[in-house]
Structures are given as structure tokens and as C-alpha cells.
Amino acid sequence: MSAFERCIAAGGVAVFPADTVYGLACDPASPAAVARLYEIKRRRPDKPAAIMFFALERALAALPELEPRLRGALQALLPGSVTLLLPNPLARYPLACGPDPWTLGLRVPGPGPLAEVTLAVLQSSANPSGGADPRTLDELDPAVRDGADLVVGGGPPPGTPSPVVDLRGYARDGGFRVLREGALAHDQIAAALAAR
């Protein structure tokens, strides 16, 4: 088990390099760990976060209720630098969902130093709420660094946050909305989905 996995399994909060910017991660089933992550970010506890898997097959196995058309969309867009909003009919990972347990944010980053991690984590960018997203460890806010139990290096990520893509209606009609622009352009997302 890696130091990252040991930290998460023990209820810790880790800083890690994603495929976009540096992130914070913790055990999505631990109320204490999630509360600490939010405290480190100085973020309101009612704001949703995302669940991150480090391999697409693990995400698909953890969400077997996803409809085939939606599973195809995930296979078209992931792994990659995108956050997907999915229907969550079984209210999985409620600590990540904020006030809407029926919507789940999902991330599966591109290959990186944590590709072998088997745990799912609750993740958010490693910045104080509203602050700049850190692209290098030198840009990491000192309070975030000091609040984390582990800091994993790995070279600077590209530095552009992931777009947020709403796929909650995709199984019904193939529609999607980009709620936040980011590393993947709208046209790239549309082309990937159309190629399925």
C-alpha cells in the first residue's frame, strides 16, 4: 500500500498532483476526514465535492446502476481532465454530494503518479475556497500544506482545472451541459461523446 493510500485509510487528508492542478483528498466515508478537508479549504460544508477513482474500471464497478448509454459516455470522456455530474439514484457517497444526494461528481484523472491507487477518494482542489488553483507545490497555500497529513509531489500538473460537465440527462436524451469551462473545451467534449 502506498503512503497516499495509508494516509487516506487512516482518516488523513493528502495533497496530491492530479492531471489538472494539485488536489486535496480524503476518505469519502469518513465524516471526520471530510470535515477536516473542508476546514483546510475554509469551504462551506454544504458545497459538494467530487469522488475520484484512479482507474475507470474501478469507477464503473463502483457504480453498477449507471445506464448503458451513460456508461458509454464515461468511457468516452474518462480517464481525463473532466468532472462529470451524474445521476445518483442510490445516493452513493453522500458526504461528497452536499445538499443534493441524487447528484454525484465523478473524476477519473489521466495517468499519473497515483495510477495504482485502488481507493476512491473525496477530492477538491488544494486551495483555500475561492483562491487560485495551485499548479506547483511552491504555489500551495502554506495553511493548506500545514493542514494536510501528507503532501505527494509528482511534477507540475498542466494547471488548468477540469471542466464540470452535467450528464444527469444524458441517458434520457444524449444531452449535456458544460457548467464550468476548463481543461477540455466544449467542442472536444461533444466530439468525444459523438464518437461513441
MITORZA-853990 format. One record per residue: residue in one letter; z, x negated, y of N, C-alpha, C in turn; residue number from 0. Coordinates in nm, 2 decimals. Example, Ala and Ser with C-alpha at 12.3 -4.5 7.8 and 13.67 -1.06 7.14 Angstrom:
residues 2
+-------+--------+--------+--------+--------+--------+--------+--------+--------+--------+--------+
| marfi |   n_pz |   n_px |   n_py |  ca_pz |  ca_px |  ca_py |   c_pz |   c_px |   c_py | lumvex |
+-------+--------+--------+--------+--------+--------+--------+--------+--------+--------+--------+
|     a |   0.78 |  -1.32 |  -0.57 |   0.78 |  -1.23 |  -0.45 |   0.78 |  -1.32 |  -0.33 |      0 |
|     s |   0.71 |  -1.28 |  -0.22 |   0.71 |  -1.37 |  -0.11 |   0.79 |  -1.29 |   0.00 |      1 |
+-------+--------+--------+--------+--------+--------+--------+--------+--------+--------+--------+
END
This chain:
residues 196
+-------+--------+--------+--------+--------+--------+--------+--------+--------+--------+--------+
| marfi |   n_pz |   n_px |   n_py |  ca_pz |  ca_px |  ca_py |   c_pz |   c_px |   c_py | lumvex |
+-------+--------+--------+--------+--------+--------+--------+--------+--------+--------+--------+
|     m |   0.00 |  -0.09 |  -0.12 |   0.00 |   0.00 |   0.00 |   0.00 |  -0.09 |   0.12 |      0 |
|     s |  -0.08 |  -0.06 |   0.22 |  -0.09 |  -0.14 |   0.34 |   0.03 |  -0.11 |   0.43 |      1 |
|     a |   0.05 |  -0.20 |   0.53 |   0.15 |  -0.19 |   0.63 |   0.14 |  -0.06 |   0.70 |      2 |
|     f |   0.01 |  -0.02 |   0.73 |  -0.01 |   0.11 |   0.80 |   0.04 |   0.23 |   0.72 |      3 |
|     e |   0.00 |   0.23 |   0.59 |   0.05 |   0.34 |   0.50 |   0.20 |   0.34 |   0.48 |      4 |
|     r |   0.26 |   0.22 |   0.47 |   0.40 |   0.22 |   0.46 |   0.47 |   0.27 |   0.58 |      5 |
|     c |   0.42 |   0.24 |   0.70 |   0.47 |   0.29 |   0.83 |   0.46 |   0.44 |   0.83 |      6 |
|     i |   0.35 |   0.50 |   0.80 |   0.33 |   0.64 |   0.80 |   0.42 |   0.71 |   0.70 |      7 |
|     a |   0.42 |   0.66 |   0.58 |   0.50 |   0.72 |   0.47 |   0.65 |   0.72 |   0.50 |      8 |
|     a |   0.69 |   0.62 |   0.58 |   0.84 |   0.61 |   0.62 |   0.87 |   0.69 |   0.74 |      9 |
|     g |   0.77 |   0.77 |   0.79 |   0.80 |   0.85 |   0.91 |   0.78 |   0.78 |   1.04 |     10 |
|     g |   0.71 |   0.67 |   1.04 |   0.69 |   0.59 |   1.16 |   0.56 |   0.64 |   1.24 |     11 |
|     v |   0.55 |   0.58 |   1.35 |   0.43 |   0.60 |   1.44 |   0.36 |   0.47 |   1.46 |     12 |
|     a |   0.23 |   0.47 |   1.43 |   0.15 |   0.35 |   1.44 |   0.04 |   0.36 |   1.54 |     13 |
|     v |   0.01 |   0.24 |   1.61 |  -0.11 |   0.23 |   1.69 |  -0.22 |   0.17 |   1.60 |     14 |
|     f |  -0.34 |   0.22 |   1.61 |  -0.45 |   0.16 |   1.52 |  -0.58 |   0.17 |   1.59 |     15 |
|     p |  -0.68 |   0.09 |   1.54 |  -0.81 |   0.10 |   1.60 |  -0.89 |   0.20 |   1.53 |     16 |
|     a |  -0.94 |   0.30 |   1.60 |  -1.04 |   0.40 |   1.54 |  -1.18 |   0.35 |   1.57 |     17 |
|     d |  -1.28 |   0.43 |   1.54 |  -1.41 |   0.39 |   1.57 |  -1.45 |   0.43 |   1.71 |     18 |
|     t |  -1.36 |   0.47 |   1.79 |  -1.39 |   0.51 |   1.93 |  -1.29 |   0.43 |   2.03 |     19 |
|     v |  -1.17 |   0.47 |   2.03 |  -1.06 |   0.40 |   2.11 |  -0.94 |   0.38 |   2.02 |     20 |
|     y |  -0.84 |   0.31 |   2.07 |  -0.72 |   0.29 |   1.99 |  -0.64 |   0.43 |   1.98 |     21 |
|     g |  -0.58 |   0.45 |   1.87 |  -0.51 |   0.58 |   1.85 |  -0.37 |   0.56 |   1.80 |     22 |
|     l |  -0.30 |   0.67 |   1.81 |  -0.16 |   0.68 |   1.75 |  -0.17 |   0.77 |   1.63 |     23 |
|     a |  -0.09 |   0.73 |   1.52 |  -0.09 |   0.81 |   1.40 |   0.05 |   0.82 |   1.35 |     24 |
|     c |   0.07 |   0.94 |   1.28 |   0.19 |   0.96 |   1.21 |   0.17 |   1.06 |   1.09 |     25 |
|     d |   0.27 |   1.08 |   1.02 |   0.27 |   1.18 |   0.90 |   0.26 |   1.32 |   0.96 |     26 |
|     p |   0.15 |   1.39 |   0.92 |   0.13 |   1.52 |   0.98 |   0.23 |   1.63 |   0.92 |     27 |
|     a |   0.30 |   1.59 |   0.82 |   0.40 |   1.69 |   0.76 |   0.54 |   1.66 |   0.81 |     28 |
|     s |   0.56 |   1.56 |   0.89 |   0.70 |   1.52 |   0.94 |   0.72 |   1.57 |   1.08 |     29 |
|     p |   0.80 |   1.68 |   1.10 |   0.83 |   1.72 |   1.24 |   0.89 |   1.61 |   1.33 |     30 |
|     a |   0.97 |   1.53 |   1.27 |   1.04 |   1.42 |   1.35 |   0.93 |   1.32 |   1.39 |     31 |
|     a |   0.84 |   1.28 |   1.30 |   0.74 |   1.18 |   1.34 |   0.64 |   1.24 |   1.44 |     32 |
|     v |   0.60 |   1.37 |   1.42 |   0.51 |   1.43 |   1.52 |   0.58 |   1.44 |   1.66 |     33 |
|     a |   0.71 |   1.47 |   1.66 |   0.78 |   1.48 |   1.79 |   0.78 |   1.35 |   1.85 |     34 |
|     r |   0.80 |   1.24 |   1.78 |   0.80 |   1.10 |   1.83 |   0.67 |   1.07 |   1.89 |     35 |
|     l |   0.56 |   1.10 |   1.82 |   0.43 |   1.06 |   1.87 |   0.40 |   1.13 |   2.00 |     36 |
|     y |   0.44 |   1.26 |   2.01 |   0.42 |   1.34 |   2.13 |   0.51 |   1.28 |   2.24 |     37 |
|     e |   0.63 |   1.24 |   2.21 |   0.72 |   1.18 |   2.31 |   0.66 |   1.05 |   2.36 |     38 |
|     i |   0.61 |   0.96 |   2.27 |   0.55 |   0.84 |   2.31 |   0.43 |   0.86 |   2.41 |     39 |
|     k |   0.35 |   0.97 |   2.38 |   0.24 |   1.00 |   2.47 |   0.28 |   1.07 |   2.60 |     40 |
|     r |   0.40 |   1.12 |   2.60 |   0.45 |   1.21 |   2.71 |   0.36 |   1.33 |   2.71 |     41 |
|     r |   0.34 |   1.39 |   2.60 |   0.24 |   1.50 |   2.59 |   0.32 |   1.63 |   2.55 |     42 |
|     r |   0.28 |   1.74 |   2.61 |   0.35 |   1.87 |   2.57 |   0.33 |   1.90 |   2.42 |     43 |
|     p |   0.44 |   1.95 |   2.36 |   0.43 |   1.97 |   2.21 |   0.35 |   2.08 |   2.17 |     44 |
|     d |   0.30 |   2.17 |   2.27 |   0.22 |   2.28 |   2.23 |   0.07 |   2.24 |   2.24 |     45 |
|     k |   0.03 |   2.12 |   2.27 |  -0.11 |   2.08 |   2.27 |  -0.15 |   2.03 |   2.13 |     46 |
|     p |  -0.26 |   2.08 |   2.08 |  -0.30 |   2.04 |   1.94 |  -0.34 |   1.90 |   1.93 |     47 |
|     a |  -0.34 |   1.84 |   1.81 |  -0.39 |   1.71 |   1.78 |  -0.49 |   1.73 |   1.67 |     48 |
|     a |  -0.54 |   1.62 |   1.61 |  -0.63 |   1.62 |   1.50 |  -0.57 |   1.56 |   1.38 |     49 |
|     i |  -0.62 |   1.60 |   1.26 |  -0.59 |   1.54 |   1.14 |  -0.70 |   1.44 |   1.11 |     50 |
|     m |  -0.67 |   1.32 |   1.07 |  -0.77 |   1.21 |   1.04 |  -0.75 |   1.17 |   0.89 |     51 |
|     f |  -0.87 |   1.17 |   0.83 |  -0.88 |   1.12 |   0.69 |  -0.97 |   0.99 |   0.71 |     52 |
|     f |  -0.95 |   0.89 |   0.63 |  -1.03 |   0.77 |   0.64 |  -1.15 |   0.77 |   0.54 |     53 |
|     a |  -1.17 |   0.88 |   0.47 |  -1.29 |   0.89 |   0.39 |  -1.33 |   1.04 |   0.38 |     54 |
|     l |  -1.45 |   1.07 |   0.39 |  -1.50 |   1.21 |   0.39 |  -1.46 |   1.28 |   0.26 |     55 |
|     e |  -1.47 |   1.21 |   0.15 |  -1.44 |   1.28 |   0.02 |  -1.30 |   1.33 |   0.02 |     56 |
|     r |  -1.21 |   1.25 |   0.08 |  -1.06 |   1.29 |   0.09 |  -1.05 |   1.42 |   0.18 |     57 |
|     a |  -1.12 |   1.42 |   0.29 |  -1.11 |   1.54 |   0.37 |  -1.17 |   1.66 |   0.30 |     58 |
|     l |  -1.28 |   1.65 |   0.24 |  -1.34 |   1.77 |   0.17 |  -1.25 |   1.81 |   0.05 |     59 |
|     a |  -1.18 |   1.72 |  -0.02 |  -1.09 |   1.76 |  -0.13 |  -0.97 |   1.83 |  -0.07 |     60 |
|     a |  -0.92 |   1.79 |   0.05 |  -0.80 |   1.85 |   0.10 |  -0.83 |   1.99 |   0.16 |     61 |
|     l |  -0.95 |   2.02 |   0.19 |  -0.99 |   2.15 |   0.25 |  -1.09 |   2.22 |   0.16 |     62 |
|     p |  -1.05 |   2.26 |   0.04 |  -1.15 |   2.32 |  -0.06 |  -1.20 |   2.45 |  -0.02 |     63 |
|     e |  -1.12 |   2.52 |   0.07 |  -1.16 |   2.65 |   0.12 |  -1.28 |   2.66 |   0.21 |     64 |
|     l |  -1.32 |   2.54 |   0.26 |  -1.43 |   2.55 |   0.36 |  -1.56 |   2.60 |   0.29 |     65 |
|     e |  -1.63 |   2.68 |   0.36 |  -1.75 |   2.74 |   0.31 |  -1.86 |   2.64 |   0.29 |     66 |
|     p |  -1.95 |   2.66 |   0.20 |  -2.06 |   2.56 |   0.17 |  -2.14 |   2.52 |   0.29 |     67 |
|     r |  -2.18 |   2.61 |   0.38 |  -2.25 |   2.57 |   0.49 |  -2.17 |   2.48 |   0.59 |     68 |
|     l |  -2.04 |   2.51 |   0.60 |  -1.96 |   2.43 |   0.68 |  -1.94 |   2.29 |   0.62 |     69 |
|     r |  -1.92 |   2.29 |   0.49 |  -1.91 |   2.16 |   0.42 |  -2.03 |   2.07 |   0.44 |     70 |
|     g |  -2.15 |   2.14 |   0.45 |  -2.27 |   2.07 |   0.47 |  -2.27 |   2.01 |   0.61 |     71 |
|     a |  -2.22 |   2.08 |   0.71 |  -2.21 |   2.03 |   0.85 |  -2.12 |   1.91 |   0.85 |     72 |
|     l |  -2.01 |   1.91 |   0.78 |  -1.92 |   1.80 |   0.78 |  -1.99 |   1.68 |   0.72 |     73 |
|     q |  -2.06 |   1.70 |   0.61 |  -2.14 |   1.59 |   0.55 |  -2.25 |   1.53 |   0.64 |     74 |
|     a |  -2.30 |   1.62 |   0.73 |  -2.40 |   1.57 |   0.83 |  -2.34 |   1.49 |   0.94 |     75 |
|     l |  -2.22 |   1.52 |   0.98 |  -2.16 |   1.46 |   1.10 |  -2.06 |   1.35 |   1.07 |     76 |
|     l |  -2.00 |   1.35 |   0.95 |  -1.89 |   1.26 |   0.92 |  -1.93 |   1.17 |   0.80 |     77 |
|     p |  -1.87 |   1.05 |   0.79 |  -1.78 |   0.99 |   0.89 |  -1.86 |   0.96 |   1.02 |     78 |
|     g |  -1.78 |   0.96 |   1.13 |  -1.84 |   0.93 |   1.26 |  -1.75 |   0.96 |   1.37 |     79 |
|     s |  -1.80 |   0.92 |   1.49 |  -1.71 |   0.93 |   1.61 |  -1.72 |   1.07 |   1.67 |     80 |
|     v |  -1.67 |   1.17 |   1.60 |  -1.67 |   1.31 |   1.64 |  -1.54 |   1.38 |   1.60 |     81 |
|     t |  -1.49 |   1.47 |   1.68 |  -1.37 |   1.55 |   1.64 |  -1.43 |   1.69 |   1.62 |     82 |
|     l |  -1.40 |   1.75 |   1.50 |  -1.46 |   1.88 |   1.47 |  -1.34 |   1.98 |   1.47 |     83 |
|     l |  -1.37 |   2.10 |   1.53 |  -1.27 |   2.21 |   1.53 |  -1.32 |   2.30 |   1.42 |     84 |
|     l |  -1.24 |   2.33 |   1.32 |  -1.28 |   2.40 |   1.20 |  -1.19 |   2.53 |   1.19 |     85 |
|     p |  -1.24 |   2.63 |   1.12 |  -1.15 |   2.75 |   1.09 |  -1.05 |   2.70 |   0.99 |     86 |
|     n |  -0.93 |   2.75 |   1.00 |  -0.82 |   2.70 |   0.91 |  -0.75 |   2.82 |   0.85 |     87 |
|     p |  -0.82 |   2.89 |   0.76 |  -0.77 |   3.02 |   0.71 |  -0.64 |   3.01 |   0.64 |     88 |
|     l |  -0.61 |   2.89 |   0.58 |  -0.48 |   2.88 |   0.51 |  -0.37 |   2.81 |   0.60 |     89 |
|     a |  -0.40 |   2.80 |   0.73 |  -0.31 |   2.74 |   0.82 |  -0.25 |   2.60 |   0.77 |     90 |
|     r |  -0.34 |   2.52 |   0.73 |  -0.30 |   2.38 |   0.68 |  -0.26 |   2.30 |   0.80 |     91 |
|     y |  -0.18 |   2.20 |   0.78 |  -0.14 |   2.10 |   0.88 |  -0.09 |   2.17 |   1.01 |     92 |
|     p |   0.01 |   2.26 |   1.00 |   0.04 |   2.34 |   1.12 |   0.10 |   2.26 |   1.23 |     93 |
|     l |   0.16 |   2.14 |   1.21 |   0.21 |   2.06 |   1.32 |   0.11 |   2.00 |   1.41 |     94 |
|     a |  -0.02 |   2.00 |   1.35 |  -0.13 |   1.95 |   1.43 |  -0.20 |   2.06 |   1.51 |     95 |
|     c |  -0.17 |   2.18 |   1.48 |  -0.25 |   2.29 |   1.53 |  -0.20 |   2.35 |   1.66 |     96 |
|     g |  -0.08 |   2.31 |   1.71 |  -0.03 |   2.37 |   1.83 |  -0.01 |   2.52 |   1.82 |     97 |
|     p |  -0.05 |   2.60 |   1.92 |  -0.02 |   2.74 |   1.91 |  -0.12 |   2.82 |   1.83 |     98 |
|     d |  -0.23 |   2.75 |   1.78 |  -0.33 |   2.82 |   1.70 |  -0.34 |   2.77 |   1.56 |     99 |
|     p |  -0.26 |   2.82 |   1.47 |  -0.26 |   2.77 |   1.33 |  -0.39 |   2.79 |   1.26 |    100 |
|     w |  -0.48 |   2.87 |   1.31 |  -0.60 |   2.91 |   1.25 |  -0.72 |   2.82 |   1.29 |    101 |
|     t |  -0.69 |   2.72 |   1.37 |  -0.79 |   2.62 |   1.41 |  -0.74 |   2.48 |   1.37 |    102 |
|     l |  -0.82 |   2.40 |   1.31 |  -0.78 |   2.26 |   1.27 |  -0.88 |   2.16 |   1.33 |    103 |
|     g |  -0.83 |   2.06 |   1.40 |  -0.91 |   1.95 |   1.45 |  -0.92 |   1.84 |   1.34 |    104 |
|     l |  -1.04 |   1.80 |   1.31 |  -1.06 |   1.70 |   1.20 |  -1.14 |   1.58 |   1.25 |    105 |
|     r |  -1.09 |   1.46 |   1.21 |  -1.16 |   1.34 |   1.23 |  -1.17 |   1.26 |   1.11 |    106 |
|     v |  -1.29 |   1.20 |   1.08 |  -1.31 |   1.10 |   0.98 |  -1.39 |   0.99 |   1.04 |    107 |
|     p |  -1.32 |   0.88 |   1.08 |  -1.39 |   0.77 |   1.15 |  -1.49 |   0.70 |   1.07 |    108 |
|     g |  -1.58 |   0.63 |   1.14 |  -1.67 |   0.54 |   1.07 |  -1.59 |   0.43 |   1.00 |    109 |
|     p |  -1.66 |   0.35 |   0.92 |  -1.59 |   0.24 |   0.85 |  -1.52 |   0.14 |   0.95 |    110 |
|     g |  -1.40 |   0.10 |   0.91 |  -1.32 |   0.02 |   0.99 |  -1.21 |  -0.05 |   0.91 |    111 |
|     p |  -1.12 |  -0.11 |   0.97 |  -1.01 |  -0.19 |   0.90 |  -0.92 |  -0.11 |   0.82 |    112 |
|     l |  -0.92 |   0.03 |   0.84 |  -0.83 |   0.11 |   0.76 |  -0.91 |   0.20 |   0.66 |    113 |
|     a |  -1.03 |   0.16 |   0.62 |  -1.11 |   0.24 |   0.54 |  -1.05 |   0.27 |   0.40 |    114 |
|     e |  -0.96 |   0.19 |   0.36 |  -0.90 |   0.21 |   0.22 |  -0.77 |   0.30 |   0.23 |    115 |
|     v |  -0.73 |   0.34 |   0.35 |  -0.61 |   0.42 |   0.36 |  -0.64 |   0.56 |   0.29 |    116 |
|     t |  -0.54 |   0.60 |   0.21 |  -0.56 |   0.73 |   0.14 |  -0.48 |   0.84 |   0.20 |    117 |
|     l |  -0.39 |   0.81 |   0.29 |  -0.31 |   0.92 |   0.35 |  -0.39 |   0.99 |   0.46 |    118 |
|     a |  -0.36 |   1.12 |   0.48 |  -0.41 |   1.19 |   0.60 |  -0.30 |   1.16 |   0.71 |    119 |
|     v |  -0.35 |   1.15 |   0.83 |  -0.25 |   1.13 |   0.94 |  -0.28 |   1.23 |   1.06 |    120 |
|     l |  -0.18 |   1.26 |   1.13 |  -0.20 |   1.33 |   1.26 |  -0.23 |   1.22 |   1.36 |    121 |
|     q |  -0.33 |   1.24 |   1.44 |  -0.37 |   1.13 |   1.53 |  -0.41 |   1.18 |   1.67 |    122 |
|     s |  -0.39 |   1.09 |   1.76 |  -0.42 |   1.12 |   1.90 |  -0.45 |   0.99 |   1.96 |    123 |
|     s |  -0.52 |   0.99 |   2.08 |  -0.55 |   0.86 |   2.14 |  -0.42 |   0.79 |   2.19 |    124 |
|     a |  -0.42 |   0.66 |   2.19 |  -0.29 |   0.58 |   2.21 |  -0.27 |   0.56 |   2.36 |    125 |
|     n |  -0.27 |   0.67 |   2.44 |  -0.25 |   0.66 |   2.58 |  -0.14 |   0.76 |   2.63 |    126 |
|     p |  -0.08 |   0.74 |   2.74 |   0.01 |   0.85 |   2.79 |  -0.09 |   0.96 |   2.82 |    127 |
|     s |  -0.03 |   1.08 |   2.81 |  -0.12 |   1.20 |   2.83 |  -0.18 |   1.20 |   2.97 |    128 |
|     g |  -0.31 |   1.21 |   2.98 |  -0.39 |   1.21 |   3.10 |  -0.43 |   1.07 |   3.14 |    129 |
|     g |  -0.38 |   0.96 |   3.07 |  -0.41 |   0.83 |   3.11 |  -0.54 |   0.78 |   3.05 |    130 |
|     a |  -0.58 |   0.66 |   3.08 |  -0.71 |   0.60 |   3.03 |  -0.69 |   0.57 |   2.88 |    131 |
|     d |  -0.80 |   0.59 |   2.81 |  -0.80 |   0.56 |   2.66 |  -0.81 |   0.41 |   2.64 |    132 |
|     p |  -0.72 |   0.35 |   2.57 |  -0.73 |   0.20 |   2.55 |  -0.84 |   0.16 |   2.46 |    133 |
|     r |  -0.92 |   0.07 |   2.50 |  -1.03 |   0.01 |   2.42 |  -0.99 |  -0.12 |   2.36 |    134 |
|     t |  -0.89 |  -0.18 |   2.41 |  -0.84 |  -0.31 |   2.36 |  -0.69 |  -0.30 |   2.35 |    135 |
|     l |  -0.62 |  -0.39 |   2.27 |  -0.48 |  -0.39 |   2.27 |  -0.42 |  -0.43 |   2.40 |    136 |
|     d |  -0.49 |  -0.51 |   2.48 |  -0.45 |  -0.55 |   2.61 |  -0.44 |  -0.43 |   2.71 |    137 |
|     e |  -0.52 |  -0.33 |   2.68 |  -0.52 |  -0.21 |   2.77 |  -0.41 |  -0.11 |   2.73 |    138 |
|     l |  -0.34 |  -0.14 |   2.62 |  -0.24 |  -0.04 |   2.57 |  -0.13 |  -0.04 |   2.66 |    139 |
|     d |  -0.09 |   0.08 |   2.70 |   0.03 |   0.10 |   2.79 |   0.15 |   0.04 |   2.72 |    140 |
|     p |   0.23 |  -0.04 |   2.80 |   0.35 |  -0.10 |   2.74 |   0.44 |   0.00 |   2.68 |    141 |
|     a |   0.46 |   0.12 |   2.74 |   0.55 |   0.22 |   2.68 |   0.50 |   0.27 |   2.55 |    142 |
|     v |   0.37 |   0.28 |   2.53 |   0.31 |   0.32 |   2.40 |   0.33 |   0.21 |   2.30 |    143 |
|     r |   0.31 |   0.09 |   2.34 |   0.32 |  -0.02 |   2.24 |   0.47 |  -0.03 |   2.20 |    144 |
|     d |   0.56 |  -0.02 |   2.30 |   0.70 |  -0.04 |   2.27 |   0.76 |   0.08 |   2.19 |    145 |
|     g |   0.70 |   0.20 |   2.20 |   0.74 |   0.32 |   2.13 |   0.70 |   0.32 |   1.99 |    146 |
|     a |   0.59 |   0.25 |   1.96 |   0.53 |   0.26 |   1.82 |   0.61 |   0.17 |   1.73 |    147 |
|     d |   0.61 |   0.20 |   1.60 |   0.67 |   0.12 |   1.50 |   0.58 |   0.01 |   1.45 |    148 |
|     l |   0.45 |   0.02 |   1.46 |   0.36 |  -0.07 |   1.41 |   0.23 |  -0.07 |   1.50 |    149 |
|     v |   0.18 |  -0.19 |   1.53 |   0.05 |  -0.20 |   1.60 |  -0.04 |  -0.27 |   1.52 |    150 |
|     v |  -0.15 |  -0.21 |   1.48 |  -0.26 |  -0.26 |   1.40 |  -0.37 |  -0.31 |   1.48 |    151 |
|     g |  -0.41 |  -0.43 |   1.48 |  -0.53 |  -0.48 |   1.56 |  -0.65 |  -0.46 |   1.47 |    152 |
|     g |  -0.76 |  -0.50 |   1.53 |  -0.88 |  -0.49 |   1.45 |  -1.01 |  -0.51 |   1.53 |    153 |
|     g |  -0.99 |  -0.57 |   1.65 |  -1.11 |  -0.59 |   1.73 |  -1.12 |  -0.46 |   1.82 |    154 |
|     p |  -1.19 |  -0.48 |   1.93 |  -1.20 |  -0.36 |   2.02 |  -1.30 |  -0.26 |   1.97 |    155 |
|     p |  -1.25 |  -0.13 |   1.97 |  -1.35 |  -0.02 |   1.93 |  -1.45 |  -0.01 |   2.05 |    156 |
|     p |  -1.55 |   0.07 |   2.02 |  -1.66 |   0.09 |   2.13 |  -1.61 |   0.14 |   2.26 |    157 |
|     g |  -1.50 |   0.22 |   2.26 |  -1.44 |   0.25 |   2.39 |  -1.47 |   0.39 |   2.45 |    158 |
|     t |  -1.55 |   0.47 |   2.37 |  -1.59 |   0.60 |   2.42 |  -1.52 |   0.70 |   2.33 |    159 |
|     p |  -1.44 |   0.79 |   2.38 |  -1.37 |   0.89 |   2.30 |  -1.47 |   0.98 |   2.22 |    160 |
|     s |  -1.42 |   1.04 |   2.12 |  -1.51 |   1.13 |   2.04 |  -1.53 |   1.26 |   2.11 |    161 |
|     p |  -1.65 |   1.31 |   2.09 |  -1.67 |   1.45 |   2.15 |  -1.60 |   1.55 |   2.06 |    162 |
|     v |  -1.56 |   1.66 |   2.12 |  -1.50 |   1.77 |   2.04 |  -1.60 |   1.88 |   2.02 |    163 |
|     v |  -1.63 |   1.90 |   1.89 |  -1.74 |   2.00 |   1.85 |  -1.68 |   2.12 |   1.78 |    164 |
|     d |  -1.70 |   2.23 |   1.84 |  -1.64 |   2.36 |   1.78 |  -1.74 |   2.41 |   1.67 |    165 |
|     l |  -1.69 |   2.41 |   1.55 |  -1.77 |   2.46 |   1.43 |  -1.71 |   2.58 |   1.37 |    166 |
|     r |  -1.62 |   2.65 |   1.45 |  -1.55 |   2.76 |   1.39 |  -1.64 |   2.88 |   1.35 |    167 |
|     g |  -1.76 |   2.89 |   1.42 |  -1.85 |   3.00 |   1.39 |  -1.97 |   2.95 |   1.31 |    168 |
|     y |  -1.97 |   2.82 |   1.27 |  -2.09 |   2.76 |   1.21 |  -2.12 |   2.82 |   1.07 |    169 |
|     a |  -2.02 |   2.86 |   0.99 |  -2.05 |   2.92 |   0.86 |  -2.12 |   3.05 |   0.88 |    170 |
|     r |  -2.09 |   3.12 |   0.99 |  -2.15 |   3.26 |   1.01 |  -2.29 |   3.25 |   1.06 |    171 |
|     d |  -2.32 |   3.16 |   1.16 |  -2.45 |   3.17 |   1.22 |  -2.51 |   3.03 |   1.25 |    172 |
|     g |  -2.45 |   2.93 |   1.21 |  -2.50 |   2.79 |   1.24 |  -2.48 |   2.75 |   1.38 |    173 |
|     g |  -2.41 |   2.82 |   1.46 |  -2.38 |   2.78 |   1.60 |  -2.27 |   2.68 |   1.61 |    174 |
|     f |  -2.28 |   2.60 |   1.72 |  -2.17 |   2.51 |   1.75 |  -2.17 |   2.49 |   1.90 |    175 |
|     r |  -2.05 |   2.44 |   1.95 |  -2.04 |   2.42 |   2.10 |  -1.97 |   2.28 |   2.11 |    176 |
|     v |  -2.02 |   2.20 |   2.21 |  -1.95 |   2.08 |   2.24 |  -1.85 |   2.11 |   2.35 |    177 |
|     l |  -1.72 |   2.10 |   2.32 |  -1.62 |   2.13 |   2.42 |  -1.58 |   2.01 |   2.50 |    178 |
|     r |  -1.61 |   1.89 |   2.45 |  -1.58 |   1.77 |   2.53 |  -1.69 |   1.67 |   2.50 |    179 |
|     e |  -1.75 |   1.62 |   2.60 |  -1.86 |   1.51 |   2.57 |  -1.79 |   1.38 |   2.53 |    180 |
|     g |  -1.87 |   1.30 |   2.46 |  -1.81 |   1.18 |   2.41 |  -1.91 |   1.08 |   2.35 |    181 |
|     a |  -1.87 |   1.01 |   2.25 |  -1.95 |   0.90 |   2.19 |  -2.08 |   0.95 |   2.13 |    182 |
|     l |  -2.09 |   1.07 |   2.08 |  -2.21 |   1.13 |   2.03 |  -2.26 |   1.23 |   2.12 |    183 |
|     a |  -2.39 |   1.22 |   2.16 |  -2.45 |   1.32 |   2.25 |  -2.48 |   1.45 |   2.18 |    184 |
|     h |  -2.49 |   1.56 |   2.27 |  -2.52 |   1.69 |   2.21 |  -2.65 |   1.69 |   2.13 |    185 |
|     d |  -2.75 |   1.62 |   2.18 |  -2.88 |   1.62 |   2.10 |  -2.86 |   1.55 |   1.97 |    186 |
|     q |  -2.78 |   1.44 |   1.96 |  -2.75 |   1.38 |   1.83 |  -2.68 |   1.47 |   1.74 |    187 |
|     i |  -2.59 |   1.54 |   1.79 |  -2.51 |   1.64 |   1.70 |  -2.61 |   1.74 |   1.65 |    188 |
|     a |  -2.69 |   1.80 |   1.74 |  -2.78 |   1.90 |   1.70 |  -2.88 |   1.85 |   1.60 |    189 |
|     a |  -2.93 |   1.73 |   1.62 |  -3.03 |   1.67 |   1.52 |  -2.97 |   1.65 |   1.39 |    190 |
|     a |  -2.84 |   1.60 |   1.38 |  -2.77 |   1.58 |   1.26 |  -2.75 |   1.71 |   1.18 |    191 |
|     l |  -2.71 |   1.81 |   1.25 |  -2.69 |   1.94 |   1.18 |  -2.83 |   2.00 |   1.14 |    192 |
|     a |  -2.93 |   1.98 |   1.22 |  -3.06 |   2.04 |   1.18 |  -3.12 |   1.97 |   1.06 |    193 |
|     a |  -3.08 |   1.85 |   1.04 |  -3.14 |   1.77 |   0.93 |  -3.08 |   1.81 |   0.79 |    194 |
|     r |  -2.97 |   1.88 |   0.79 |  -2.90 |   1.92 |   0.67 |  -2.99 |   2.02 |   0.59 |    195 |
+-------+--------+--------+--------+--------+--------+--------+--------+--------+--------+--------+
END
